[in-house]
Amino acid sequence: MSSVTDSPMRSIRVRGNSCEYWALLQSNRQVAERGGQGMNPVTRCSGVLAALVACLAVAACGSSSSDSDTGTSVGAVPETQTLTGKTGGSLKVIASSDVDYIDPGAAYYQFTFMISYATQRPLYSFGPDDAVDAVPDLATKAADVSSDGKTVTVEIKPNVKFSPPVDRAATSADVKYAIERGFKSTVANGYAGAYFGDLTGAKAFQDGKANNITGIETPTDTKIVFNLDRGTGGVLAGALALPLSAPVPKEYAAKFDAKNPSTYGVNQVSTGPYMIEADANGKLTGYEPGKMIKLVRNPNWDRATDYRKAYLDTINVEEGNDDTTVASRQILQGNAQINGDFGPPPPVLKQIVSSTPDQLALTPSGGIRYVSLNTSMAPFDNLNVRKAVLAAFDREAMRATRGGPLLGPIGNHFIPPGIGGFDEAGGLNGTGVDFLKYPKGNLTLAKEYMKKGGFPTGMYTGSEKLLMVGTSGGAAQKSAELAAAQFEKLGFKPKLRLVTQDAMYTKFCNTPKADVIICPNVGWLKDFSDPQTMLDPTFNGKNIVPVNNSNWPLLDNEAINSAMDKAELVVGTSARNKAWADIDRQITAQAPAIPWIWDDSPNIRSTDVAGVINKFNGNWDLSFTSLK
């Protein structure tokens, strides 16, 4: 998933596999063929969630510092949701801004995944009720990973067809091309290097020295084999549940991928139950950036090959609703509407809890929000200055901008609750660094760090304005404005520029050459239920890329990079948890960002919508939601 939408950026998650190696890697996570059993992070943190919800429901406690109240939960998503629904009708999805990339090969944003998983069929994907174990989608069964982790074999269904104008069955060659194009500069996928970079021949292909990735073999139309230089097959198998593994027909897409950037996104074909409305040649007519996305039924979709229900006839995404208070009330008081990339602002959320709690679905996200600091540029290339900022920050006030304890505990490191390594890194108590000890901030401690950083008065004396790019509208804007005030306490002069959520990521924070110093509205969700997905794309120097970059602090620390290289090869749940927890401690000690909430996703719906949450992605599942 990627970044989250007003939600953060998102990483997406995937998992599993039934082979011995994968069992060693993730002994409590097995990819079942249609919903196997696994340890669900929703279950592991449900007690915290219930307590936080109760806090607001009982006391409307807003920004209270307590994270331990108990009581009955409000808005909790059932462990097993009702997946039966009525066929037909049109649903409206209200969104504040656009997807990050309409091309599923570049998509890396929670809201975009909401669309992509309804229109595309990767090798594996997530059913609504399981946030841990992916199920076969285009694949026929769980991936087979060799005992040394260097070979992954997947069998593919023979009769899943592309939408018009391609109108043929997808093959293993289409999956190979889909993954290869993720390494092309014209597509610039944000996670290909992190999870598929060990494929034999991947670097040669990316550098233009080979015309294909030799490590991806397609011995038959229904079999694909991945060969790796290192034993990271378990991680690759998990990443096969990301949109990058959804098939792309080379004979159709290559001409679009030859352009820079690729225009395949606005000419894409689908394998899922829905497609973005298009003309006879495949050019999208149902997408206007920043305005709307229209999904219609894919006429070539065969229900017999898919676990999705696809009750709705059409889905209309209405973008540009930057006043989230008005947008939230429109959903709550209207018909056939759900939220897309935003949650209700705190005053509306409190009203929902007290008046219409049945219209709320509060979903643990397995994610974190933080304020990133550009560690490659002054003044935040100075470690003590970064520590000073973290020490001064009122993270409790930041949390209040989103709704207070209802939406999660205050973050103090980077692996969130429900993900392996969280407890080993310190859990809710944190890693022990003094500059994150005080949720309301400690200005005295902050000034001591400023002095160590070369500022004798304890205040920043530079006159330059620091470019800070945040999200306009709703709770996100309030968070950005409050964050700016926190920097001012130490004498910094932030120059806050507010843009739409998609632009904040794609044009500024995800683009290192934009020279953004502070990104106050970034956040991250697990790509799959492994701690590597929280730290590797976001803090590993080798994963800094010029476009679609998720290492927002541009952290490139040799010791941390080396530790990650070693941890990527570790197998066994407890050993992986410890290895990545140690890395979490290392990252936290470098103070590259201000973690301020491990948050849950508040989703709302009109009363006539039978909403179904996808617990993996933390928002409504368009392939299972229906009208009453």
C-alpha positions as a printed Julia matrix, in Angstrom:
628×3 Matrix{Float64}:
   0.0     0.0     0.0
   2.01    2.77   -0.17
   0.92    6.03    1.2
  -2.19    6.72    3.1
  -5.1     8.83    2.02
  -5.85   11.92    3.88
  -5.14    8.84    4.29
  -1.4     8.36    4.1
   0.6     7.13    1.32
   0.43    3.75    1.11
   2.07    0.61    0.95
   0.11   -2.32    0.22
   0.19   -5.64    1.67
   0.33   -9.11    0.52
   1.37  -12.38    1.73
   1.9   -15.7     1.75
   2.59  -19.03    0.78
   2.28  -22.57    1.88
   5.78  -23.88    1.18
   8.33  -24.78    3.82
  10.44  -21.69    3.21
   7.53  -19.32    3.54
   6.48  -21.15    6.68
   9.94  -20.45    8.08
   9.75  -16.83    7.03
   6.24  -16.22    8.33
   5.2   -19.25   10.32
   1.97  -17.6    11.4
   1.03  -16.38    7.91
   0.09  -18.92    5.27
  -1.41  -17.92    1.97
  -4.52  -20.02    1.7
  -6.3   -20.81   -1.51
  -9.52  -19.15   -0.46
  -9.09  -17.57    2.94
  -6.79  -19.58    5.15
  -6.28  -19.09    8.85
  -3.67  -16.65   10.09
  -2.83  -14.31   12.93
  -4.7   -11.17   12.01
  -3.24   -7.83   13.11
  -6.81   -6.59   13.54
  -7.25   -9.21   16.24
  -3.98   -8.43   17.93
  -4.77   -4.74   18.37
  -8.51   -4.99   18.85
  -8.24   -4.34   22.57
  -6.46   -1.04   21.98
  -8.97   -0.09   19.3
 -11.97   -0.85   21.49
 -10.51    1.17   24.34
  -9.85    4.16   22.13
 -13.29    4.08   20.57
 -14.88    3.79   23.98
 -12.93    6.84   25.12
 -14.64    9.03   22.55
 -18.02    7.33   22.76
 -18.25    7.63   26.53
 -16.45   10.87   27.19
 -15.9    12.59   23.83
 -12.39   12.92   25.14
 -10.86   14.44   22.01
  -7.26   15.2    22.75
  -7.07   13.42   26.1
  -3.71   11.81   26.68
  -5.25    8.6    27.96
  -4.88    5.55   25.75
  -6.16    3.05   28.29
  -9.86    3.69   28.84
 -12.08    0.67   28.33
 -15.7     0.21   27.3
 -17.88   -0.94   24.47
 -16.61   -0.26   20.99
 -18.35    1.93   18.46
 -17.89    1.54   14.73
 -15.89   -1.67   15.1
 -15.89   -3.8    11.97
 -17.14   -7.34   12.67
 -14.57  -10.12   12.57
 -16.73  -11.75    9.89
 -18.69   -9.32    7.71
 -21.85  -10.07    5.78
 -20.75  -10.51    2.19
 -24.13  -11.16    0.61
 -25.77   -8.21   -1.12
 -28.25   -7.03   -3.71
 -27.12   -6.9    -7.32
 -27.46   -3.66   -9.26
 -27.44    0.08   -8.71
 -24.91    2.88   -8.78
 -22.66    3.97   -5.92
 -21.02    7.37   -5.49
 -17.58    7.58   -3.87
 -16.84   11.06   -2.51
 -13.16   12.01   -2.66
 -11.2    15.14   -1.88
  -8.5    14.64   -4.5
  -7.24   12.25   -7.16
  -5.43    8.93   -7.17
  -1.63    9.15   -7.24
  -1.32    7.28  -10.54
  -4.19    5.86  -12.58
  -1.71    3.31  -13.98
  -1.9     0.23  -11.72
   1.8    -0.39  -12.39
   2.72    2.88  -10.67
  -0.08    3.02   -8.07
   1.15    3.18   -4.47
  -1.56    5.0    -2.58
  -4.36    3.65   -0.38
  -7.12    5.34   -2.36
  -5.65    4.15   -5.66
  -5.56    0.58   -4.38
  -9.26    0.91   -3.66
  -9.76    1.4    -7.41
  -7.04   -0.97   -8.63
  -8.28   -4.0    -6.71
 -11.72   -3.59   -8.3
 -10.36   -3.29  -11.84
  -7.26   -5.51  -11.83
  -6.42   -9.05  -10.8
  -2.89   -9.47   -9.47
  -1.62  -12.98   -8.79
  -2.89  -12.68   -5.21
  -5.16  -10.23   -3.42
  -7.01   -9.79   -0.14
 -10.54  -10.79    0.69
 -12.47   -8.33    2.84
 -12.01  -10.03    6.2
  -8.32  -10.96    6.16
  -5.64   -8.29    6.47
  -2.83  -10.85    6.64
  -3.34  -13.75    4.26
  -3.73  -13.05    0.57
  -5.76  -15.49   -1.52
  -5.12  -16.65   -5.09
  -6.58  -14.24   -7.61
  -5.08  -14.67  -11.08
  -3.1   -17.53   -9.52
  -4.66  -20.94   -8.98
  -3.02  -21.73   -5.66
  -0.37  -20.57   -3.2
   3.07  -19.76   -4.55
   5.73  -22.46   -4.3
   8.94  -21.07   -2.8
  12.07  -23.21   -2.87
  13.79  -24.15    0.37
  16.67  -21.73   -0.35
  14.27  -18.88   -1.14
  15.74  -18.32   -4.6
  12.91  -19.67   -6.75
   9.21  -18.84   -6.68
   6.75  -20.68   -8.94
   3.15  -19.65   -9.55
   0.42  -21.38  -11.55
  -2.04  -19.09  -13.37
  -5.71  -19.52  -14.26
  -6.14  -20.11  -18.0
  -9.39  -18.29  -18.62
  -9.16  -14.78  -17.13
  -9.73  -12.35  -20.0
  -8.72   -8.75  -20.57
 -11.42   -6.15  -21.12
 -11.94   -4.7   -24.63
 -10.2    -4.01  -26.91
  -7.7    -6.77  -26.06
 -10.34   -9.47  -25.52
  -8.05  -12.43  -24.87
  -6.98  -14.55  -21.9
  -4.16  -13.26  -19.74
  -1.0   -15.39  -19.7
   2.22  -15.7   -17.74
   3.92  -13.5   -20.35
   1.52  -10.68  -19.45
   2.52  -10.96  -15.78
   6.2   -10.93  -16.75
   5.72   -7.78  -18.81
   3.72   -6.13  -16.02
   6.56   -6.61  -13.54
   9.24   -5.6   -16.05
   7.5    -2.33  -16.88
   7.61   -1.46  -13.18
  11.39   -1.12  -13.57
  11.08    1.24  -16.54
  11.7     4.92  -15.95
   8.55    5.72  -17.93
   6.43    3.9   -15.34
   8.55    4.43  -12.19
   6.92    1.99   -9.81
   7.72    2.88   -6.21
   8.3    -0.61   -4.79
   9.68   -2.76   -7.63
  13.24   -2.33   -6.41
  12.41   -3.05   -2.78
  10.58   -6.33   -3.36
  11.59   -7.5    -6.85
  15.11   -6.07   -7.01
  16.79   -9.44   -6.31
  15.37  -10.97   -9.49
  18.19  -12.26  -11.65
  18.73   -9.76  -14.45
  16.58   -7.0   -12.91
  19.44   -4.52  -12.64
  20.64   -5.19  -16.17
  17.13   -4.62  -17.47
  16.68   -1.44  -15.45
  20.04   -0.13  -16.69
  19.05   -0.78  -20.31
  21.61   -3.57  -20.77
  19.0    -6.29  -21.35
  15.67   -6.35  -23.14
  13.95   -8.44  -20.46
  14.41   -9.67  -16.9
  16.03  -13.05  -17.47
  15.12  -14.23  -13.98
  11.41  -14.28  -14.87
  10.65  -17.41  -16.88
   7.35  -18.35  -18.55
   7.65  -22.03  -19.5
   3.93  -22.2   -20.31
   1.07  -19.75  -20.62
  -0.1   -20.76  -17.17
   3.19  -20.97  -15.25
   5.6   -18.24  -14.21
   8.9   -18.81  -12.4
  10.87  -16.13  -10.54
  14.61  -16.75  -10.04
  16.49  -14.59   -7.54
  20.13  -13.89   -6.79
  19.46  -13.86   -3.03
  17.09  -15.92   -0.91
  14.34  -13.3    -0.68
  11.66  -15.4    -2.37
   9.36  -15.25    0.62
   9.22  -11.48    0.42
   8.72  -11.54   -3.35
   5.88  -14.03   -2.91
   4.23  -11.6    -0.53
   4.62   -8.73   -2.97
   2.78  -10.69   -5.67
  -0.4    -9.41   -4.06
   0.45   -5.86   -5.09
  -1.03   -4.36   -8.27
   2.3    -4.67  -10.08
   1.64   -8.38  -10.67
  -1.67   -7.71  -12.46
  -1.19   -8.74  -16.12
  -0.5    -6.17  -18.84
  -0.62   -7.18  -22.54
   2.67   -6.16  -24.14
   1.37   -6.07  -27.71
  -1.18   -3.45  -26.62
   0.7    -1.54  -23.91
   4.23   -1.26  -25.33
   3.41    1.73  -27.54
   2.06    3.61  -24.52
   5.02    2.62  -22.34
   7.4     3.99  -24.96
   6.22    7.48  -24.08
   7.65    9.37  -21.11
   5.75    9.18  -18.91
   3.84    6.13  -20.02
   0.26    6.77  -21.14
  -0.89    3.22  -20.52
  -2.78    4.41  -17.43
  -5.26    6.38  -19.54
  -5.5     3.52  -22.05
  -5.46    0.61  -19.61
  -7.33   -2.66  -19.88
  -8.73   -4.59  -16.95
  -9.05   -8.16  -15.74
 -11.19   -7.41  -12.66
 -14.98   -7.22  -12.43
 -14.9    -3.5   -13.22
 -13.11   -1.33  -15.76
 -12.71    2.4   -16.08
 -15.15    3.43  -18.78
 -13.4     3.6   -22.17
 -14.09    3.99  -25.86
 -13.8     1.2   -28.43
 -10.03    1.77  -28.78
  -9.4     1.51  -25.04
  -8.89    5.21  -24.34
 -10.42    6.07  -20.97
 -13.51    8.25  -21.11
 -14.33    7.64  -17.47
 -11.34    9.43  -15.99
 -10.77   13.16  -15.61
  -7.84   13.84  -13.26
  -8.98   15.6   -10.13
 -12.62   15.43  -11.2
 -13.98   11.93  -11.61
 -13.44    8.22  -12.16
 -16.3     6.09  -13.53
 -16.2     2.32  -13.14
 -18.48    0.11  -15.21
 -18.74   -3.64  -15.51
 -16.01   -5.45  -17.45
 -17.98   -7.41  -20.08
 -15.25  -10.07  -20.23
 -15.19  -10.79  -16.5
 -16.2   -14.33  -15.58
 -17.67  -14.63  -12.11
 -16.74  -18.32  -12.0
 -13.02  -17.44  -11.97
 -13.16  -14.85   -9.17
 -13.98  -14.67   -5.47
 -15.28  -11.09   -5.8
 -19.04  -10.5    -5.79
 -19.25   -7.26   -7.83
 -22.84   -6.37   -6.89
 -22.84   -2.78   -8.19
 -23.44   -1.91  -11.83
 -21.54    1.37  -11.79
 -19.3     3.22   -9.37
 -18.84    6.98   -9.75
 -15.91    8.58   -7.95
 -16.52   12.31   -7.5
 -13.26   14.11   -6.77
 -12.5    17.69   -5.73
 -14.49   17.72   -2.47
 -11.85   19.52   -0.42
 -14.29   20.66    2.28
 -14.42   17.36    4.15
 -17.02   18.63    6.63
 -19.47   19.29    3.81
 -18.47   16.06    2.05
 -18.95   13.99    5.21
 -22.4    15.42    5.87
 -23.35   14.82    2.25
 -22.56   11.14    2.71
 -24.27   10.83    6.09
 -27.45   12.59    4.95
 -27.5    11.35    1.37
 -28.1     8.16   -0.56
 -25.77    5.58   -2.12
 -22.56    7.31   -1.02
 -19.31    6.37    0.74
 -16.05    8.17    1.5
 -12.97    7.64   -0.63
  -9.68    9.31    0.28
 -10.64   11.17    3.45
 -12.13   10.54    6.85
 -14.65   12.76    8.65
 -13.04   15.66   10.54
 -13.08   15.45   14.37
 -16.3    17.45   15.02
 -18.22   15.33   12.5
 -16.66   12.16   13.85
 -17.84   12.98   17.37
 -21.32   13.66   16.05
 -21.38   10.31   14.26
 -20.29    8.45   17.38
 -23.04   10.03   19.45
 -25.84   10.09   16.85
 -25.37    7.63   13.98
 -22.65    5.14   14.97
 -24.03    2.53   12.56
 -22.77    4.71    9.67
 -19.18    4.48   10.92
 -16.66    1.72   10.25
 -13.44    2.2    12.2
 -10.72    0.06   10.7
  -7.23   -0.65   12.07
  -4.89    0.27    9.25
  -1.55   -1.19   10.27
  -0.05    2.19    9.5
   1.54    5.34   10.86
   1.54    9.08   10.15
   4.62   11.2    10.53
   6.2    14.52    9.63
   9.26   13.84    7.48
  12.44   15.92    7.66
  14.75   16.11    4.64
  17.96   14.73    6.11
  19.95   15.61    2.97
  19.52   19.39    3.29
  20.24   21.99    5.94
  19.21   22.45    8.64
  17.98   18.86    9.03
  21.2    17.27    7.86
  22.21   17.94   11.48
  21.18   15.03   13.73
  20.96   17.13   16.9
  18.74   19.67   15.17
  16.41   16.86   14.12
  16.35   15.52   17.68
  15.48   19.01   18.9
  12.49   19.2    16.57
  11.19   15.83   17.73
  11.66   16.83   21.38
   9.7    20.07   20.9
   6.79   18.61   18.97
   3.38   18.42   20.63
   2.34   15.07   19.17
  -0.75   14.94   21.36
  -2.03   18.14   19.75
  -1.24   16.68   16.33
  -3.32   13.61   17.14
  -6.19   15.83   18.23
  -6.38   17.28   14.7
  -7.55   13.86   13.52
  -9.92   13.04   16.37
  -7.81   12.26   19.42
  -7.42    8.83   21.04
 -10.36    7.46   19.06
  -8.13    7.12   16.03
  -5.14    5.5    17.68
  -2.22    5.81   20.11
   0.55    8.38   19.75
   3.41    6.99   17.69
   6.95    6.96   19.02
   8.71    4.65   16.54
   7.91    3.36   13.07
   6.62   -0.22   13.27
   2.91    0.05   14.18
   0.78   -2.12   16.47
  -0.24   -5.41   14.92
   2.94   -5.78   12.87
   5.77   -8.1    13.85
   8.57   -6.28   15.63
   6.3    -3.71   17.29
   6.64   -5.18   20.77
  10.3    -6.03   20.28
  11.04   -2.4    19.37
   9.4    -1.16   22.58
   5.67   -1.31   21.87
   3.61    1.61   23.1
   6.44    2.63   25.44
   8.79    3.38   22.57
  12.47    2.68   22.0
  13.67    4.73   24.97
  15.02    7.84   23.21
  14.54   10.92   25.35
  13.48   13.16   22.46
  10.25   11.16   22.04
   9.58   10.72   25.72
   7.16   13.63   26.06
   3.96   13.46   23.93
   3.24   17.15   24.54
   6.82   18.13   23.78
   9.6    19.38   26.02
  11.0    22.73   24.92
  13.8    22.7    27.49
  15.12   19.4    26.17
  14.67   20.62   22.6
  16.81   23.69   23.25
  19.55   21.52   24.76
  19.68   19.57   21.51
  19.73   22.82   19.52
  22.77   23.91   21.51
  24.47   20.59   20.72
  23.6    21.23   17.1
  25.53   24.5    17.05
  22.94   27.07   18.12
  24.15   28.53   21.47
  20.85   30.2    22.38
  18.88   27.02   21.84
  16.98   28.68   19.02
  17.47   28.42   15.26
  19.02   31.61   13.93
  18.9    30.98   10.19
  16.85   33.44    8.16
  15.88   31.17    5.27
  12.33   29.92    4.86
  11.94   26.15    4.82
   9.69   24.73    2.11
   6.94   22.71    3.74
   4.31   21.08    1.49
   1.08   19.85    3.03
  -2.42   18.8     2.08
  -5.18   21.37    1.68
  -8.55   20.9     3.31
  -9.97   18.94    6.21
  -8.05   17.41    9.09
  -4.9    17.13    6.98
  -4.67   20.91    6.59
  -5.17   21.41   10.3
  -2.36   18.92   10.96
  -0.07   20.75    8.53
  -0.81   24.16   10.05
  -0.25   22.89   13.57
   3.0    21.24   12.5
   4.23   24.56   11.09
   3.6    26.18   14.46
   5.67   23.49   16.18
   8.71   24.38   14.06
   8.25   28.05   14.85
   8.69   27.32   18.57
  12.39   26.76   17.89
  12.82   29.71   15.56
  12.42   27.9    12.23
  10.56   29.73    9.48
   8.5    27.16    7.59
   6.97   28.26    4.29
   3.81   26.16    4.18
   2.41   25.44    0.74
  -0.93   23.63    0.67
  -1.86   21.5    -2.35
  -4.19   18.6    -3.08
  -3.32   15.26   -1.49
  -2.31   13.62   -4.77
  -0.13   16.59   -5.76
   1.5    16.67   -2.33
   2.81   13.18   -2.96
   3.41   12.95   -6.71
   4.72   16.45   -7.43
   6.47   17.31   -4.19
   7.17   14.86   -1.37
   7.68   11.87   -3.7
  10.05   13.86   -5.92
  13.47   14.49   -4.33
  14.42   17.19   -6.84
  11.5    19.31   -5.56
  13.74   20.05   -2.53
  10.91   19.93   -0.01
  12.36   20.27    3.49
   9.29   19.24    5.51
   6.4    16.95    4.55
   3.84   17.17    7.39
   1.11   14.92    5.97
   2.84   11.72    4.96
   1.96    8.31    6.27
   2.59    4.68    5.52
   0.62    1.44    5.54
   2.09   -2.03    5.46
   2.56   -3.55    2.02
   1.99   -6.92    3.62
   2.16   -8.23    7.16
   5.9    -8.15    7.63
   7.92   -5.42    9.36
  10.19   -5.07    6.34
   7.34   -3.41    4.46
   7.16   -0.62    7.04
  10.87    0.26    6.99
  12.55   -0.88    3.77
  10.72    1.28    1.17
  10.64    4.25    3.51
  14.09    4.46    5.15
  16.51    2.39    3.04
  18.91    4.57    1.08
  19.02    2.11   -1.82
  15.28    2.68   -2.35
  15.57    6.42   -2.98
  14.3     6.93   -6.51
  13.77   10.13   -8.55
  10.02    9.61   -9.04
   7.42    7.92   -6.81
   9.94    7.94   -3.96
   8.69    6.83   -0.54
  11.87    7.49    1.44
  10.65   11.0     2.16
  13.42   11.9     4.64
  15.97   10.78    2.0
  17.64    8.86    4.81
  20.76    7.14    3.49
  22.57    5.78    6.53
  25.23    3.18    5.77
  24.73    1.21    9.0
  20.95    1.09    8.57
  21.2     0.15    4.88
  23.58   -2.68    5.75
  21.34   -3.93    8.55
  18.4    -4.02    6.16
  20.39   -5.98    3.57
  21.04   -8.63    6.21
  17.52   -8.58    7.67
  15.95   -9.16    4.26
  17.47  -12.66    4.32
  16.42  -13.56    7.86
  13.84  -16.35    8.13
  11.59  -17.36   11.01
   9.0   -15.08   12.56
  10.76  -14.33   15.84
  14.12  -13.78   14.17
  12.63  -11.44   11.56
  10.7    -9.53   14.19
  13.87   -9.01   16.24
  15.98   -8.03   13.23
  13.53   -5.42   12.0
  12.78   -4.18   15.53
  16.5    -3.48   15.93
  16.4    -1.54   12.67
  13.34    0.36   13.9
  15.42    1.41   16.92
  18.28    2.49   14.65
  15.96    4.56   12.47
  14.25    6.18   15.46
  17.64    7.13   16.88
  18.38    9.01   13.63
  15.24   11.16   14.08
  14.38   11.35   10.35
  10.71   12.05   11.02
   8.23   12.85   13.78
   5.93    9.85   14.33
   2.68   11.13   15.79
  -0.08    8.56   15.42
  -0.54    4.88   14.7
  -3.96    5.51   13.31
  -7.12    3.71   12.32
  -9.21    4.59    9.28
 -12.69    6.06    9.91
 -14.98    5.17    7.0
 -18.55    6.4     6.59
 -21.52    5.47    4.4
 -25.07    6.52    3.64
 -27.77    4.55    5.46
 -28.82    2.7     2.29
 -25.34    1.33    1.6
 -24.43   -2.18    2.72
 -20.78   -1.34    3.13
 -18.03   -3.95    3.33
 -14.56   -2.98    4.55
 -11.39   -4.4     3.08
  -9.36   -4.86    6.25
  -6.09   -5.08    4.36
  -6.51   -1.71    2.67
  -8.42   -0.07    5.52
 -11.29    1.27    3.4
 -14.45    0.23    1.57
 -14.2    -2.79   -0.72
 -15.89   -1.81   -4.0
 -16.17   -5.42   -5.11
 -18.31   -6.43   -2.11
 -20.18   -3.25   -1.14
 -23.8    -3.06   -2.34
 -26.96   -1.02   -1.97
 -29.68   -2.14    0.4
